[in-house]
Amino acid sequence: MKAPMSLALLRRSAAALAISLLAVPALAADQVKIGLLSTLSGPGAGLGIDIRDGFQLAVKLNGGKLGGLPAEVTVADDQASPDVGRQTADRLVKRDKVDFMTGIVFSNVMLAVGAPTFAAKTFYISANAGPSQLAGEQCNPYFFSASYQNDNMHEAVGKTVADKGYKRVALIAPNYPAGKDALAGFKRYYKGGEIVSESYTPLNLLDYGAELSKLRAARPDAVYIFLPGGLGINFIKQFVGAGLSKDMTLFGPGFSGDEDVIKAVGTPMLGMFNTSQWAHDLDNPANKKFVAAFEKEYGRLPTLYAAQGYDAAQLIGAAVRDTKGKFDDKAAVQKALKAARFDSVRGGFKFNSNQFPIQDYYLRVITQDSRGRVTNRTIGTVFKNHADAYVGQCKMPGL
């Protein structure tokens, strides 16, 4: 009969087993699986569709691959609902076992989706939503923004409105996390003037009669709106239709004055200023290739959302390439993502310590181009190498 193993020997055996398990090299995948969860129905559908189209264009231009591996992209609709988004993300990471997640438009959905995604140790590459929580105290090693932090474009407009000398400004945004980030960002850089009114509207509001009446009474000389997708389309039509554009200059972030809104509204948008980290007329090879390919594929000019979807795919591809498909090595994947070794359509950026971009922001005006199209034209740079305001609150945990 054998003597029982001593406690010391048991400990040595357990330690040896642990070391041997750690020594097993990560296996290379033969494909990369991506869950693209976005808003594909309802008033915000156009935004999610553009992200999807930009992402899928990048895959197509790479021969159906990202980083040299065949790319399997599972597209799902979050319906702009945090509950639907969380349930669908849970399915994608647990049942479908995707290697990366991307696609979400709205920050309230992103905050709900984060929990199951991060718990599954799945990297989320944001193609739009950049809530302040994930830039600051809730920063997470599995979250990367390939877009911006929510406040940034609004900060650029705030500085622009101040620099142009507007003294009385009205602010309008939807009542959800990105809307609050938006107006906080604007006010952070708008100095020397008065905020005469500040309105937070329902996220599904399409009739802005009450807001227009408030503007008529307050008589601002500038109006700043953050109203994405169908919200902005309806507001601008009603704003111009009410005759308010004769006395008030309209400003917005890039996505409230982007090509999808212009296409729906048309000439009433002429003269509106907006800011963005990207524009279709940026003069760099990657952007020229993207814009030409997008127009050829879809028959329309790309929006900021499409550009971000395209860059998100390219970022994932760079990480796949640089890790040689070894997705189980989470530290290596994080390092490869943070290196961002790809040609961005925005002309380059780098990640800050909270894994949000440090990048330039441009001023655009809506005008008619040489072909007679109502579209954006880049007229200057507002910020160079701009970082978000929350990075100091981020104590990035380890993997």
C-alpha positions in Angstrom: 0.0 0.0 0.0 1.4 3.4 -1.0 2.0 6.1 1.6 -0.2 9.2 1.2 1.5 12.0 -0.7 2.8 14.7 1.7 1.4 18.2 1.6 4.7 19.7 0.5 4.8 17.2 -2.5 1.3 18.1 -3.4 2.1 21.8 -3.4 5.2 21.1 -5.6 3.1 19.0 -8.0 0.4 21.7 -8.3 3.1 24.4 -8.9 4.7 22.3 -11.6 1.3 21.7 -13.3 0.6 25.4 -13.2 3.9 26.2 -14.8 3.4 23.6 -17.5 0.0 25.1 -18.3 1.4 28.6 -18.5 4.1 27.3 -20.9 1.6 26.0 -23.4 1.9 28.4 -26.4 -1.3 30.1 -27.7 -2.6 28.3 -30.8 -3.1 30.3 -34.0 -6.7 30.5 -35.3 -7.5 29.7 -38.9 -10.1 32.5 -39.1 -11.2 35.6 -37.2 -14.7 35.8 -35.9 -16.3 39.3 -35.4 -19.6 40.2 -33.8 -20.8 43.4 -35.5 -23.7 44.6 -33.2 -25.2 47.9 -34.3 -28.4 49.9 -34.7 -30.0 48.7 -37.9 -33.6 49.7 -37.3 -35.5 52.7 -36.1 -34.4 56.4 -36.3 -30.7 55.6 -35.8 -30.6 52.9 -38.4 -28.7 55.0 -41.0 -25.8 55.3 -38.5 -25.5 51.6 -37.9 -25.8 50.8 -41.5 -22.9 53.1 -42.4 -20.7 51.5 -39.7 -21.6 48.1 -41.1 -21.0 49.1 -44.7 -17.6 50.7 -43.9 -16.5 47.7 -41.9 -17.6 45.2 -44.6 -15.9 47.3 -47.3 -12.6 46.9 -45.5 -13.1 43.2 -45.4 -14.0 43.1 -49.1 -11.0 45.2 -50.1 -8.8 42.7 -48.1 -10.2 39.8 -50.1 -12.6 38.6 -47.4 -9.8 38.6 -44.8 -8.5 40.7 -42.0 -4.9 40.4 -41.0 -4.4 37.5 -43.5 -7.2 35.3 -42.0 -10.6 34.7 -43.4 -13.1 37.0 -41.6 -16.5 35.7 -40.5 -18.6 38.8 -39.6 -21.9 38.1 -37.7 -24.1 41.2 -38.1 -26.9 41.8 -35.5 -29.3 44.6 -34.7 -29.3 46.1 -31.2 -32.5 48.1 -32.0 -30.9 51.0 -30.0 -31.9 49.1 -26.9 -29.5 48.5 -24.0 -31.5 45.3 -23.1 -31.4 43.9 -26.6 -27.8 44.9 -27.0 -26.7 43.1 -23.8 -28.6 39.9 -24.6 -27.3 39.8 -28.2 -23.7 40.5 -27.0 -24.0 37.7 -24.5 -25.0 35.3 -27.3 -22.2 36.5 -29.6 -19.5 36.1 -27.0 -20.8 32.9 -25.4 -22.5 30.9 -28.1 -20.8 32.2 -31.3 -17.5 32.7 -29.5 -16.5 35.8 -31.5 -12.9 37.0 -31.2 -13.7 40.7 -31.4 -16.9 42.8 -31.0 -17.6 46.2 -32.7 -20.4 48.3 -34.2 -22.4 50.0 -31.5 -23.7 53.5 -32.2 -25.2 54.7 -28.9 -23.4 55.0 -25.6 -26.2 53.7 -23.4 -26.1 50.5 -25.4 -22.3 50.4 -25.2 -22.4 50.6 -21.4 -24.9 47.7 -21.3 -22.9 45.6 -23.7 -19.6 46.1 -21.9 -20.4 43.8 -19.0 -20.9 40.5 -20.9 -18.2 41.4 -23.4 -15.5 42.2 -20.9 -16.5 39.3 -18.6 -15.9 37.0 -21.6 -12.4 38.5 -22.1 -13.4 39.6 -25.6 -12.0 42.8 -27.0 -14.5 45.5 -28.0 -13.3 47.9 -30.8 -15.6 50.9 -30.8 -16.6 52.2 -34.2 -18.5 55.0 -32.6 -19.7 55.1 -29.0 -17.1 56.6 -26.6 -18.7 57.2 -23.3 -16.9 59.2 -20.6 -17.2 56.3 -18.1 -15.1 54.0 -20.2 -12.5 56.7 -20.8 -12.2 57.4 -17.1 -12.9 55.5 -13.9 -14.5 52.5 -15.7 -11.7 52.1 -18.3 -11.1 48.5 -19.3 -8.2 46.7 -21.0 -10.7 45.0 -23.3 -12.2 48.3 -24.6 -10.5 50.3 -27.4 -12.1 53.3 -29.2 -11.3 53.5 -32.9 -13.5 56.7 -33.0 -13.3 59.4 -30.3 -14.3 60.1 -26.8 -17.9 61.5 -26.8 -16.9 65.0 -25.6 -14.2 65.6 -28.2 -16.0 66.9 -31.2 -18.2 69.1 -29.0 -15.1 70.5 -27.4 -13.9 71.5 -30.8 -17.2 73.2 -31.6 -17.2 75.0 -28.3 -13.8 76.5 -29.1 -14.9 77.4 -32.6 -18.1 79.2 -31.4 -16.0 81.1 -28.8 -13.3 82.0 -31.4 -15.9 83.3 -33.8 -17.3 85.6 -31.1 -20.8 84.3 -30.5 -22.0 85.6 -27.2 -25.4 84.0 -26.7 -25.7 80.2 -27.4 -28.5 77.7 -27.1 -27.7 74.0 -26.6 -29.8 70.9 -27.6 -29.0 67.2 -27.1 -30.8 64.0 -26.4 -31.2 62.9 -22.8 -28.8 60.0 -22.7 -25.1 59.5 -21.7 -23.6 60.8 -25.0 -25.9 63.8 -25.0 -24.7 64.8 -21.5 -21.1 64.2 -22.5 -21.7 66.4 -25.6 -22.9 69.5 -23.9 -20.3 69.1 -21.1 -17.7 69.0 -23.8 -19.0 72.1 -25.6 -19.1 74.1 -22.3 -15.6 73.0 -21.4 -14.2 75.0 -24.3 -16.9 77.7 -24.8 -15.5 80.7 -23.0 -16.6 84.4 -22.9 -20.3 83.9 -23.7 -23.6 83.0 -22.2 -25.6 79.7 -22.4 -29.1 81.1 -22.8 -30.8 77.7 -22.9 -29.9 74.0 -22.5 -32.4 71.4 -23.5 -32.2 67.6 -23.2 -34.8 65.9 -25.4 -36.1 62.3 -25.6 -33.9 60.0 -27.7 -36.8 59.2 -30.0 -38.2 62.8 -30.4 -39.0 63.8 -33.9 -41.2 66.9 -33.4 -39.2 69.9 -32.1 -42.0 72.4 -31.8 -41.4 73.1 -28.1 -37.6 73.5 -28.6 -38.1 75.9 -31.5 -40.5 78.0 -29.4 -37.8 78.2 -26.7 -35.2 79.3 -29.2 -37.5 82.0 -30.6 -38.0 83.3 -27.0 -34.3 83.1 -26.0 -33.0 84.7 -29.2 -29.5 83.2 -29.2 -27.1 84.2 -32.0 -25.8 80.6 -32.3 -27.5 77.2 -31.8 -25.5 74.1 -31.0 -27.2 70.7 -31.6 -26.1 67.2 -31.0 -28.9 65.2 -32.7 -27.6 62.2 -34.5 -29.3 60.5 -37.5 -33.0 61.1 -37.9 -33.1 63.4 -34.9 -30.9 65.9 -36.6 -32.6 65.6 -40.0 -36.0 66.5 -38.4 -34.6 69.3 -36.3 -32.8 71.0 -39.1 -35.8 70.8 -41.5 -38.0 72.3 -38.8 -35.4 74.9 -37.7 -35.0 76.2 -41.2 -38.8 75.9 -41.9 -39.5 78.1 -38.9 -37.3 80.8 -40.3 -34.9 80.7 -37.3 -31.8 80.1 -39.5 -32.1 83.8 -40.7 -31.1 85.1 -37.2 -29.2 82.1 -35.7 -26.1 80.3 -36.9 -26.3 76.5 -36.6 -23.4 74.5 -35.3 -23.0 70.7 -34.7 -20.6 67.9 -34.3 -19.5 66.1 -37.4 -22.3 63.5 -37.2 -25.0 66.1 -36.9 -23.8 67.7 -40.2 -22.6 64.6 -42.0 -23.4 63.3 -45.5 -26.4 61.2 -44.4 -28.1 64.3 -42.9 -27.1 66.5 -45.8 -28.6 64.0 -48.3 -31.9 64.0 -46.4 -32.1 67.8 -45.8 -30.3 69.3 -48.8 -29.7 73.0 -49.4 -31.1 74.2 -46.1 -27.9 72.9 -44.5 -25.7 75.3 -46.5 -23.5 77.3 -44.1 -23.7 75.0 -41.1 -20.4 74.5 -39.3 -19.4 71.2 -37.8 -16.2 69.5 -36.4 -14.8 66.1 -36.9 -11.7 64.0 -36.7 -12.3 62.9 -40.3 -13.5 64.4 -43.5 -14.0 62.9 -47.0 -11.7 65.5 -48.5 -8.7 64.8 -46.2 -5.7 64.5 -48.4 -4.0 61.2 -47.6 -3.7 58.0 -49.7 -5.7 55.8 -47.3 -8.6 58.2 -47.2 -8.6 58.7 -51.0 -8.7 54.9 -51.5 -11.5 54.5 -49.0 -13.7 57.3 -50.3 -13.4 56.2 -53.9 -14.1 52.6 -53.0 -17.1 53.5 -50.8 -18.7 55.6 -53.5 -18.1 52.9 -56.1 -19.5 50.2 -53.8 -22.5 52.0 -52.3 -23.2 54.9 -54.7 -23.0 57.6 -52.0 -20.4 59.6 -50.1 -19.2 58.0 -46.9 -20.1 59.5 -43.5 -18.0 59.7 -40.4 -19.7 56.5 -39.2 -18.6 54.6 -42.3 -15.0 55.9 -41.9 -15.0 54.7 -38.3 -16.3 51.3 -39.3 -13.6 51.0 -41.9 -10.9 52.0 -39.4 -12.2 49.6 -36.8 -11.9 46.7 -39.3 -8.4 47.9 -40.2 -7.4 48.0 -36.5 -8.7 44.5 -35.9 -6.8 43.4 -39.0 -3.6 44.9 -37.8 -3.9 43.0 -34.4 -4.7 39.7 -36.2 -1.7 40.2 -38.4 0.7 41.2 -35.6 -0.4 38.4 -33.3 -0.4 35.8 -36.1 -3.9 34.9 -35.1 -3.0 33.9 -31.5 -6.1 35.3 -29.9 -5.7 33.4 -26.6 -2.7 35.5 -25.8 -4.7 38.5 -24.5 -1.7 40.6 -23.6 -0.3 40.2 -27.1 -3.6 41.2 -28.6 -3.9 44.2 -26.4 -0.3 45.3 -27.3 -1.0 44.8 -31.0 -4.3 46.9 -30.8 -2.6 49.7 -28.9 0.2 49.8 -31.5 -2.4 50.6 -34.2 -0.1 49.7 -37.0 -2.4 50.5 -39.9 -3.0 53.4 -42.3 -6.0 55.3 -40.8 -8.3 57.3 -43.1 -8.1 60.2 -40.7 -4.4 60.5 -41.4 -3.0 58.9 -38.2 -3.6 58.7 -34.5 -2.2 57.1 -31.4 -3.8 55.6 -28.4 -3.7 57.3 -25.0 -3.2 55.3 -21.8 -7.0 54.8 -21.5 -7.1 53.3 -25.0 -8.9 56.3 -26.6 -7.3 58.1 -29.5 -5.1 61.2 -29.4 -5.9 62.9 -32.8 -6.6 66.1 -34.7 -10.0 67.7 -35.0 -11.1 69.7 -38.1 -13.6 72.4 -38.8 -15.9 71.8 -41.7 -18.6 73.9 -43.4 -21.4 72.7 -45.6 -21.2 74.1 -49.0 -21.5 73.2 -52.7 -18.6 71.6 -54.4 -17.3 71.8 -57.9 -19.8 69.1 -59.0 -22.7 71.0 -57.5 -23.1 68.6 -54.6 -24.1 69.9 -51.1 -21.4 68.5 -49.0 -18.8 69.2 -46.3 -15.5 71.1 -47.0 -12.7 71.1 -44.5 -11.6 74.7 -43.7 -9.2 74.3 -40.8 -7.8 72.5 -37.8 -9.3 73.2 -34.4 -7.2 70.8 -32.3 -3.9 69.1 -32.9 -3.2 65.8 -31.1 -6.2 66.3 -28.8 -6.7 64.0 -25.8 -9.9 63.5 -23.8 -10.6 65.1 -20.5 -11.0 61.8 -18.6 -7.7 60.0 -19.1 -6.4 61.1 -15.7 -9.2 59.2 -14.0 -8.3 55.9 -15.7 -6.3 53.5 -13.7 -6.1 50.8 -16.3 -6.3 47.3 -14.7 -4.3 44.4 -16.0 -5.7 41.6 -18.0 
